[in-house]
Amino acid sequence: MIKLTSLAIGLATLLATGAAAAQGYPEKPITFVVPFAAGSATDQIARALGTGITAETKQPVVIDNKAGASGFIASQQVAKAPADGYTVLITTNTTHAANEHLYKKLPYDPVKDFAPVAALGKGGQIMVVNPNSPVKTVAEFVALAKKEPGKLSFGSGSSSSRMAGELLQQMAGIKLLHVPYKSNPLAVTDLLGGQIDMMITDTATGLPQVKAGKLRALGVSGAKRSPLAPDLPTIAEAGVKGYEMGYWFAAYAPAKTPPAVVKRLNDLLVKAAKSEAAKTAFYDPSGTEVFTSTPDELAKFQAGESQKWGRIVKAAGIEAE
């Protein structure tokens, strides 16, 4: 009886402490850790949402870009951070659905090391080549790749980008050389310079280069055309039937962050995501769909996505590194 009473008192104290922490949250600057470089789509959404949270709370939101190692560096940093809600991972399916199938051993656990906070958005990708490329359509790219197996290269700076290329190979029956990068903007730089032949990148990174005439777009990866480029066919329409690949954004706090703090952070992020300011600054220009959730909904969504990405990796015949 004494042990049970002590346990009840301890639990009540813990809940009270968490509620008290949430009541004043945030009382100091929040750090958003981003696994990709400045200029990437994940960086852009983090900045847009950070601006919204600052407007709501009057507390600064610091963006900390920790690019490289397929998100390992950023994920580890947040996993080991104090569980107080002041260090948040703004990330994608790369770190929390794909990596566990692409690597034999992760330096973090995408489930046990984190408290899911909120889903933030869904997006599609765009297949681009250098304007000097002889190919002008997806069908022409596939034909050239079949003519010269293994000669054409594709770059990727995220698991979404890589898997989009891997799925294209699998479904089109072609063989390409994969060139990995720390982030998609770095891969775009090499594509602009002619060091690689093609990449399928997030629309936020690729479309501005297309509109500036620096890259040529061949198709979009989603099931339907992008409202930002309605004349551009989907890759499926352009010759690779059934092709579809997208990505998503979400926020995670360190495991053991008090539920009340997670709830407060969720409220702030969802409100910021649904604001006109975020819509104007990020969602509309990037063609990203506003997609939000509760912490529990994100946990279930992540589990389903992990299974899906596992199937794609297996079907593509990719061996874990």
C-alpha positions as CSV (number, residue, x, y, z in Angstrom):
1,M,0.0,0.0,0.0
2,I,2.9,2.4,0.9
3,K,4.7,1.6,-2.3
4,L,1.5,2.2,-4.4
5,T,0.9,5.5,-2.6
6,S,4.5,6.6,-3.2
7,L,4.1,5.7,-6.9
8,A,0.9,7.6,-7.2
9,I,2.5,10.7,-5.5
10,G,5.5,10.4,-7.8
11,L,3.3,10.2,-10.9
12,A,1.2,13.2,-9.8
13,T,4.3,15.2,-9.1
14,L,5.7,14.3,-12.6
15,L,2.4,15.3,-14.3
16,A,2.3,18.5,-12.3
17,T,5.9,19.4,-13.2
18,G,5.1,18.7,-16.9
19,A,2.0,20.9,-16.8
20,A,3.9,23.7,-15.1
21,A,6.6,23.5,-17.7
22,A,4.1,23.7,-20.5
23,Q,2.3,26.6,-18.9
24,G,5.3,28.9,-19.3
25,Y,6.5,27.3,-22.5
26,P,8.4,28.8,-24.3
27,E,10.3,31.0,-21.9
28,K,13.5,31.1,-24.0
29,P,14.5,30.6,-27.7
30,I,13.6,27.3,-29.3
31,T,16.1,25.6,-31.6
32,F,14.9,23.9,-34.8
33,V,17.6,21.4,-35.9
34,V,17.4,20.7,-39.6
35,P,19.1,17.6,-41.2
36,F,19.7,19.4,-44.5
37,A,21.5,22.5,-45.8
38,A,20.2,26.0,-45.9
39,G,18.0,26.5,-48.9
40,S,16.6,22.9,-48.8
41,A,12.8,22.4,-48.6
42,T,13.2,21.3,-45.0
43,D,15.1,24.4,-44.1
44,Q,12.5,26.6,-45.8
45,I,9.6,25.0,-43.9
46,A,11.5,25.3,-40.6
47,R,12.1,29.0,-41.2
48,A,8.5,29.7,-42.2
49,L,7.1,27.8,-39.1
50,G,9.8,29.4,-36.8
51,T,8.7,32.8,-37.9
52,G,5.1,31.9,-37.1
53,I,6.0,30.7,-33.6
54,T,8.0,33.8,-32.9
55,A,5.1,36.0,-33.9
56,E,2.8,34.0,-31.5
57,T,5.2,33.6,-28.5
58,K,7.6,36.5,-29.0
59,Q,10.4,34.0,-28.5
60,P,13.1,33.6,-31.2
61,V,13.4,30.3,-33.1
62,V,17.0,29.5,-34.1
63,I,17.5,27.4,-37.2
64,D,20.5,25.0,-36.8
65,N,21.4,23.3,-40.1
66,K,23.2,20.0,-39.5
67,A,23.5,18.6,-43.0
68,G,25.2,15.3,-43.9
69,A,25.3,11.6,-43.1
70,S,21.7,11.2,-44.3
71,G,20.3,13.1,-41.3
72,F,22.3,11.1,-38.7
73,I,24.1,14.2,-37.3
74,A,20.9,16.2,-36.7
75,S,18.9,13.2,-35.4
76,Q,21.6,12.3,-32.9
77,Q,21.8,15.9,-31.7
78,V,18.1,16.1,-30.9
79,A,17.9,12.6,-29.5
80,K,20.6,13.5,-26.9
81,A,19.3,17.0,-26.2
82,P,17.5,17.9,-22.9
83,A,13.8,16.7,-23.1
84,D,12.4,20.1,-22.4
85,G,10.9,21.2,-25.7
86,Y,13.6,23.7,-26.6
87,T,15.4,21.5,-29.2
88,V,13.2,20.2,-32.0
89,L,14.0,18.2,-35.1
90,I,12.3,19.5,-38.2
91,T,12.8,16.6,-40.6
92,T,11.4,14.3,-43.3
93,N,10.8,10.6,-44.1
94,T,14.5,10.4,-44.7
95,T,15.4,10.2,-41.0
96,H,12.2,8.6,-39.7
97,A,11.0,6.1,-42.3
98,A,13.7,5.4,-44.9
99,N,17.0,5.3,-43.1
100,E,16.2,2.3,-41.0
101,H,15.9,0.3,-44.3
102,L,18.9,1.9,-46.0
103,Y,21.5,1.4,-43.2
104,K,22.3,-1.7,-41.2
105,K,23.0,0.3,-38.1
106,L,21.6,3.7,-37.2
107,P,23.2,5.8,-34.4
108,Y,19.7,6.7,-33.3
109,D,16.4,5.0,-33.0
110,P,13.7,6.8,-35.0
111,V,11.0,5.5,-32.6
112,K,12.5,5.1,-29.1
113,D,14.7,8.2,-29.2
114,F,11.9,10.7,-30.1
115,A,8.5,12.1,-29.0
116,P,6.4,12.7,-32.2
117,V,5.1,16.2,-32.2
118,A,3.3,17.0,-35.5
119,A,3.2,16.2,-39.2
120,L,3.8,19.5,-41.1
121,G,3.3,18.9,-44.8
122,K,3.5,16.6,-47.8
123,G,5.2,17.4,-51.1
124,G,6.0,16.1,-54.5
125,Q,9.3,16.1,-56.5
126,I,10.4,17.2,-59.9
127,M,12.7,15.4,-62.4
128,V,15.3,17.8,-63.8
129,V,18.2,17.8,-66.2
130,N,20.8,20.3,-67.4
131,P,19.4,22.5,-70.2
132,N,22.3,21.3,-72.4
133,S,21.1,17.7,-72.1
134,P,19.9,16.1,-75.3
135,V,16.8,14.7,-73.6
136,K,13.6,16.8,-73.5
137,T,11.2,14.2,-72.1
138,V,11.1,11.4,-69.6
139,A,10.6,8.9,-72.5
140,E,13.8,10.3,-74.2
141,F,15.8,10.0,-70.9
142,V,14.6,6.4,-70.5
143,A,15.5,5.6,-74.1
144,L,19.0,7.1,-73.7
145,A,19.5,5.2,-70.4
146,K,18.6,1.9,-72.0
147,K,20.9,2.6,-74.9
148,E,23.8,3.3,-72.5
149,P,23.3,1.2,-69.3
150,G,25.1,2.6,-66.2
151,K,26.5,5.6,-68.1
152,L,24.0,8.2,-67.0
153,S,24.1,9.4,-63.4
154,F,21.5,10.8,-61.0
155,G,22.3,12.7,-57.8
156,S,20.4,12.8,-54.5
157,G,20.7,14.7,-51.3
158,S,18.0,13.0,-49.3
159,S,16.5,9.5,-49.1
160,S,13.3,10.8,-50.8
161,S,15.4,12.0,-53.8
162,R,17.5,8.8,-53.9
163,M,14.4,6.5,-53.7
164,A,12.7,8.5,-56.4
165,G,15.7,7.7,-58.7
166,E,15.8,4.1,-57.5
167,L,12.1,3.6,-58.2
168,L,12.5,5.2,-61.7
169,Q,15.2,2.6,-62.5
170,Q,13.1,-0.2,-61.2
171,M,9.9,0.8,-63.0
172,A,11.5,2.0,-66.3
173,G,14.0,-1.0,-66.5
174,I,17.1,1.2,-66.7
175,K,20.4,1.3,-64.9
176,L,21.8,4.6,-63.6
177,L,24.9,5.6,-61.6
178,H,23.9,7.0,-58.2
179,V,25.9,10.0,-56.8
180,P,25.1,10.9,-53.2
181,Y,25.2,14.4,-51.8
182,K,24.8,16.0,-48.3
183,S,21.7,17.9,-49.5
184,N,19.6,18.5,-52.6
185,P,20.8,22.0,-53.2
186,L,24.4,20.7,-53.4
187,A,23.3,18.1,-56.0
188,V,21.5,20.8,-57.9
189,T,24.8,22.8,-58.1
190,D,26.6,19.9,-59.7
191,L,23.6,19.3,-62.1
192,L,23.9,23.0,-63.1
193,G,27.6,22.4,-63.7
194,G,27.1,19.2,-65.7
195,Q,28.8,16.9,-63.2
196,I,25.7,14.7,-63.0
197,D,23.0,14.0,-65.6
198,M,19.7,14.1,-63.7
199,M,18.1,14.3,-60.3
200,I,14.6,14.1,-58.9
201,T,14.5,16.7,-56.2
202,D,11.9,18.4,-54.1
203,T,9.9,21.0,-56.0
204,A,10.9,23.8,-53.6
205,T,14.6,23.3,-54.6
206,G,14.2,22.4,-58.3
207,L,11.3,24.5,-59.6
208,P,13.0,28.0,-59.1
209,Q,15.9,26.7,-61.2
210,V,13.5,25.6,-63.9
211,K,11.7,28.9,-63.9
212,A,15.0,30.7,-64.1
213,G,15.9,28.7,-67.2
214,K,18.9,27.0,-65.4
215,L,17.4,23.5,-65.5
216,R,15.0,21.6,-67.7
217,A,12.0,19.9,-66.1
218,L,10.9,16.5,-67.5
219,G,8.1,15.6,-65.1
220,V,6.8,15.6,-61.6
221,S,6.8,12.6,-59.3
222,G,3.3,12.8,-57.8
223,A,0.1,11.1,-58.8
224,K,-1.2,14.4,-60.3
225,R,0.3,17.5,-61.9
226,S,1.6,20.3,-59.7
227,P,-0.5,23.4,-59.5
228,L,2.8,25.3,-59.8
229,A,3.6,23.7,-63.2
230,P,0.3,22.5,-64.7
231,D,1.8,22.0,-68.1
232,L,4.4,19.6,-66.8
233,P,3.3,16.0,-67.0
234,T,3.7,13.5,-64.2
235,I,6.4,10.9,-64.7
236,A,3.6,8.3,-65.0
237,E,2.0,10.3,-67.8
238,A,5.3,10.8,-69.5
239,G,5.9,7.1,-70.0
240,V,6.6,5.3,-66.7
241,K,3.2,4.0,-65.8
242,G,2.2,3.8,-62.2
243,Y,5.2,5.9,-61.0
244,E,4.6,7.9,-57.8
245,M,6.9,9.2,-55.1
246,G,6.6,12.0,-52.6
247,Y,7.9,13.1,-49.2
248,W,6.7,14.5,-45.9
249,F,7.8,16.8,-43.2
250,A,7.3,16.4,-39.4
251,A,8.6,17.6,-36.1
252,Y,10.0,15.5,-33.3
253,A,11.2,16.3,-29.8
254,P,13.6,14.2,-27.6
255,A,12.0,11.2,-26.0
256,K,10.6,11.8,-22.5
257,T,9.7,15.4,-23.3
258,P,6.7,16.1,-21.0
259,P,3.4,15.3,-22.9
260,A,2.1,18.8,-21.9
261,V,5.1,20.4,-23.5
262,V,4.7,18.3,-26.6
263,K,1.0,19.3,-26.8
264,R,1.9,23.0,-26.5
265,L,4.5,22.6,-29.2
266,N,2.0,20.8,-31.4
267,D,-0.5,23.6,-31.0
268,L,2.1,26.2,-32.0
269,L,3.4,24.3,-35.0
270,V,-0.1,23.4,-36.3
271,K,-1.3,27.0,-35.9
272,A,1.9,28.2,-37.7
273,A,1.5,25.7,-40.5
274,K,-2.1,26.7,-41.1
275,S,-1.4,30.5,-41.1
276,E,-1.6,32.7,-44.2
277,A,2.0,33.8,-43.5
278,A,3.4,30.2,-43.8
279,K,1.1,29.6,-46.8
280,T,2.6,32.6,-48.6
281,A,6.2,32.0,-47.5
282,F,6.5,28.3,-48.1
283,Y,3.5,26.1,-48.8
284,D,2.1,27.8,-51.9
285,P,5.5,28.7,-53.6
286,S,6.8,25.1,-53.0
287,G,3.6,23.3,-54.0
288,T,3.6,21.6,-50.5
289,E,0.3,20.4,-49.1
290,V,-0.5,21.5,-45.5
291,F,-0.7,18.2,-43.7
292,T,-0.9,18.4,-39.9
293,S,-1.6,15.9,-37.1
294,T,-1.7,15.2,-33.4
295,P,1.4,13.5,-31.8
296,D,-0.4,10.1,-31.8
297,E,-1.5,10.5,-35.4
298,L,2.1,11.2,-36.4
299,A,3.3,8.1,-34.6
300,K,0.8,5.9,-36.5
301,F,1.5,7.6,-39.8
302,Q,5.3,7.2,-39.3
303,A,4.9,3.4,-38.6
304,G,2.9,3.0,-41.8
305,E,5.4,5.0,-43.8
306,S,8.3,3.0,-42.5
307,Q,6.6,-0.2,-43.8
308,K,6.0,1.4,-47.2
309,W,9.6,2.6,-47.5
310,G,10.8,-0.8,-46.5
311,R,8.9,-2.4,-49.3
312,I,10.3,0.2,-51.8
313,V,13.9,-0.4,-50.7
314,K,13.4,-4.2,-50.9
315,A,11.7,-4.0,-54.4
316,A,14.6,-1.8,-55.6
317,G,17.1,-4.4,-54.5
318,I,19.0,-2.0,-52.4
319,E,21.3,-3.6,-49.9
320,A,21.6,-1.8,-46.5
321,E,24.9,0.0,-46.1
